[in-house]
Amino acid sequence: MGINTGTKSIDKGEIVVVEEVTIKNLISGNWVTSTSGKTDKSINPANTNEIVGHFQLSGEEDLENAVQSAAEAQKLWRKETGAARGAILFKAADILESRIEEIATTMTREMGKTLPEAKGETARGVAILRYYAGEGMRKTGDVIPSTDPDAFMFTTRRPLGVVGVITPWNFPVAIPVWKMAPALVYGNAVILKPASEAAITAYKVMECLMEAGFPKGVINFITGSGSIIGQGLSDHPLVDGITFTGSDGVGQRVGQAVLSRGGKYQLEMGGKNPVIVAEDADLDLAVDATISGGLKSTGQKCTATSRVIVDQKVYDAFKDKLVGKVSELKVGNGLETGSWMGPSVSASQLDTVLSYIEKGKTEGATLLYGGDRLEEKELAKGYYVSPAIFDDVDSSMSIAQEEIFGPVLALIKVDGLEEALEVANDSKFGLSASIFTSNITKMMTFIDDMDAGLIRVNAESAGVELQAPFGGMKQSSSHSREQGTAAIEFFTELKTVFIKGS
């Protein structure tokens, strides 16, 4: 086991440690401490007096050990059949499924999303593992006709090699799994570097994979700062590819580092996702989807709705319904029954959200509802903010252009679909977008003209099904796609083979 546990009693009640947990790195099949012996703590954003656990502050030597381990293990792993690799993923899915309650609870304690959301995410991880386990038995090439009647020509694929997996804190089960599962089933070795804010949750996922029986060195896990471990993975000549999800600024640096040494990279970054509410929309449906898409997980999703572009003919009616329903939401600890929205993940993220709320007011938008730091009773212990709704928003304002990653909705009034699309496309991002309309012509116009990788009609902007390609346009991604059958394009290299008898 890569974990040390114990209990700790505190006399003054200043710090609460439910369980003293110190997780270790996983390198070459062994759970090991960092060479420095240094650790950092993960705290509960709903109650900052509670320590969830400690994780290793790894350094360059730890990273080098992980890379060498993966490179050596991949030589044999690539020779395994797809069916054999898939069988281990199937077993990992069963183990993860048996631990949904435990892992979801840890997720809620560590990064704040409500327990029902955490359970749903963990169940999604189970489904992703099973989906890619099946990929081990699917085709990896095609026969191509040759102009030479005596020749046989076909394509086949080989694993990329060693893959560095750099993941964020907002989906600490689903994102690591949807990157690692295809990488592994296609014959790669992986090194997971999770976000520190969700390191304990990610560790528990790795426990499930390890228990499933992956050969030593095929899966590796290393925690620490992005500037050391993330950058080190990006720079390392033995790391054949990097798959990254995070902010656009960090993603650009990762891509430049990998590109400079001829590696392969896949970047999924920010979003400033619009929802268009046409004059013929079902307003109740549009309001519910805007709230779900924009405020669940405290708005901490790359596909979260942040710009709400509403036709002037229904603007006031939509606004009134939206404010009325948002005012009924309960903000609180995600482990408590009835809590609909939890805290921001950290003090810095809360500060970012509050600073954008102030920017919105300073730049001339009208704060219709919320936007307050919540500090009454138990909420004072956490990073809570009430969901904010802004009126009178212009597309040039910061709250309409910059990713906030928090529960902030910016309402923009437009005259017709043409103007709505101009506003929706007025962004450097192009991840997801949705429209609410009953008119088929408007639907098709939106599908054709919206600059986004994920298009949803009469549904919230957040979310994508695991069997479908996922990725963005413009600065939201590196123009690659994750999930579904599209994953094979990144995690393998294509060979064309021409055979002719002597």
C-alpha positions, 0 to 999 in steps of 0.5 A, spaced: 500 500 500 502 507 498 499 510 504 500 511 511 495 512 516 493 513 523 489 518 527 491 524 531 488 528 537 488 536 537 486 539 544 484 546 541 480 544 536 484 548 531 485 543 526 481 536 525 484 530 522 479 525 520 485 520 518 492 521 518 493 520 510 500 520 507 500 518 500 506 515 496 509 515 489 508 509 485 514 508 481 516 501 478 511 497 481 513 500 488 509 505 493 515 510 495 516 516 498 520 522 495 527 522 495 527 529 499 522 526 504 518 533 503 510 533 503 505 538 502 497 537 505 491 537 502 485 540 505 478 540 505 475 547 501 468 546 505 472 546 512 479 548 512 480 546 519 480 539 516 486 535 513 484 530 507 491 528 507 499 529 505 502 528 498 509 527 496 513 533 494 517 530 488 523 532 485 527 531 479 530 525 481 523 522 483 521 524 476 527 521 472 526 514 476 518 514 474 520 516 466 526 510 466 521 505 469 515 507 464 520 506 458 523 500 460 516 497 462 513 499 455 518 495 451 514 488 454 507 492 455 507 493 447 508 486 446 501 484 450 495 483 446 490 488 446 485 483 449 490 481 455 491 489 456 483 490 456 482 484 461 486 488 466 482 494 464 476 490 465 478 488 472 480 495 474 473 497 472 470 492 477 475 494 483 473 502 482 466 500 482 466 496 488 469 503 491 465 508 488 462 510 495 469 511 498 472 515 492 467 519 491 467 521 499 474 523 498 473 527 492 468 531 495 472 532 501 478 534 497 475 538 492 468 540 494 463 538 489 457 535 492 457 527 493 452 526 488 456 529 483 462 525 485 459 519 485 456 520 478 463 522 476 466 516 479 461 511 476 463 515 469 470 512 470 468 505 471 464 506 464 470 509 461 475 503 463 470 498 460 469 502 454 476 502 453 477 495 455 473 493 449 477 497 445 483 491 446 479 487 441 477 492 436 481 493 429 487 497 429 488 498 421 485 497 414 487 494 408 488 499 402 488 497 395 494 497 391 496 499 384 500 493 384 496 487 383 502 482 386 502 487 392 498 487 399 498 494 402 495 495 409 495 500 415 497 498 422 498 502 429 503 502 434 503 505 441 506 512 442 511 509 447 511 513 454 505 518 455 505 523 461 498 525 463 497 531 467 490 532 470 487 538 473 483 538 480 476 539 477 475 532 475 480 528 479 477 521 477 474 522 470 479 526 466 485 521 469 481 515 467 479 518 460 486 519 458 490 513 461 485 508 459 486 509 452 493 510 453 494 503 456 489 499 452 493 501 446 500 499 449 503 505 452 506 506 459 503 512 463 506 517 468 500 520 472 501 527 475 495 529 478 493 536 480 495 537 488 488 539 490 486 532 488 492 528 489 489 524 494 483 522 490 487 521 484 491 516 488 485 512 490 484 511 482 491 509 481 490 504 487 485 500 483 489 500 477 495 497 481 490 492 484 488 490 477 494 487 476 498 492 471 505 490 470 510 494 474 512 500 471 506 500 466 503 505 470 506 510 475 504 516 479 508 522 482 505 528 485 509 535 486 509 542 483 507 543 476 513 547 475 518 541 477 514 535 475 509 537 469 515 541 466 519 535 467 515 531 463 514 536 458 521 536 457 524 529 458 526 526 451 524 519 453 516 522 454 514 520 447 507 524 448 504 529 453 496 529 454 494 535 458 488 538 461 488 545 465 489 552 463 490 555 457 496 559 459 500 553 462 497 548 456 501 553 451 507 552 455 507 545 455 505 544 448 511 549 446 516 545 450 514 538 447 514 541 440 521 544 441 524 536 442 519 533 437 514 530 442 507 529 441 502 533 445 494 533 446 492 540 450 485 541 452 484 548 455 479 553 457 472 555 455 468 561 455 462 557 453 455 560 451 448 558 451 443 562 446 436 563 448 432 564 442 425 567 442 422 561 441 425 557 446 422 553 452 424 558 457 423 553 463 428 548 460 433 553 458 433 556 465 434 549 468 440 547 463 443 554 464 443 553 472 445 546 471 451 547 466 453 554 469 453 553 477 454 545 478 461 543 481 461 551 483 462 553 475 469 549 475 468 545 469 471 547 462 465 546 459 461 550 464 456 555 461 458 562 463 455 567 457 448 567 457 445 570 450 438 571 450 433 574 445 431 581 447 423 579 446 424 573 452 430 577 456 426 579 462 422 573 462 428 569 462 432 573 467 426 573 472 425 565 472 433 565 472 434 569 478 428 566 482 431 559 481 438 560 483 435 564 489 433 557 491 439 553 491 443 551 497 450 552 498 454 548 503 458 542 504 457 537 499 457 531 504 451 534 507 444 532 504 441 538 500 447 542 498 446 543 491 453 547 490 459 546 494 465 551 495 471 553 490 476 548 491 482 553 494 483 560 497 486 562 490 480 560 486 475 563 491 479 570 490 479 569 483 472 569 483 471 574 487 476 579 483 472 577 477 465 579 480 468 586 482 471 587 475 464 586 473 461 591 477 467 596 476 466 595 468 459 597 468 455 590 469 449 590 474 450 585 479 442 582 479 444 576 485 449 573 489 456 574 488 458 574 496 463 571 500 459 566 505 461 566 512 455 565 516 456 559 521 459 553 518 460 556 511 465 561 515 470 555 515 470 554 507 471 557 501 464 559 499 461 564 494 454 565 492 452 564 485 452 571 481 448 573 476 450 579 472 445 584 467 447 589 462 453 585 460 457 587 454 461 582 450 467 586 451 467 586 459 472 581 462 466 577 465 464 576 458 471 574 455 475 571 461 475 564 464 473 565 471 472 558 473 466 559 478 459 560 479 458 567 475 453 568 469 453 574 465 447 575 461 447 579 454 441 581 451 441 581 443 436 582 437 435 575 433 440 569 432 445 573 427 447 578 433 447 572 438 452 568 434 456 574 433 456 575 440 457 567 442 463 567 437 466 573 440 471 569 444 478 566 444 475 560 446 471 555 442 470 549 447 462 548 448 456 551 446 448 550 446 442 553 444 435 553 446 430 553 440 424 550 437 426 552 430 429 547 426 432 552 421 435 556 427 438 549 430 442 548 423 444 555 423 447 554 430 450 548 428 454 550 422 456 557 424 458 556 432 465 556 433 466 550 438 468 543 438 462 541 442 455 543 440 449 542 444 441 543 442 436 544 447 441 541 452 446 544 457 453 546 455 457 542 460 458 534 459 460 530 453 458 522 452 464 518 453 464 514 447 464 521 443 470 525 441 471 531 445 475 537 444 475 545 442 476 550 437 481 556 437 485 557 444 481 551 447 485 545 445 491 543 440 485 541 435 486 534 437 480 530 440 479 525 446 475 520 448 471 515 444 474 512 438 478 518 436 483 517 442 487 512 438 489 518 434 493 521 439 496 514 443 498 511 437 502 512 431 500 509 424 504 505 419 503 504 412 505 497 410 506 494 403 508 487 402 510 484 395 513 477 394 520 476 391 
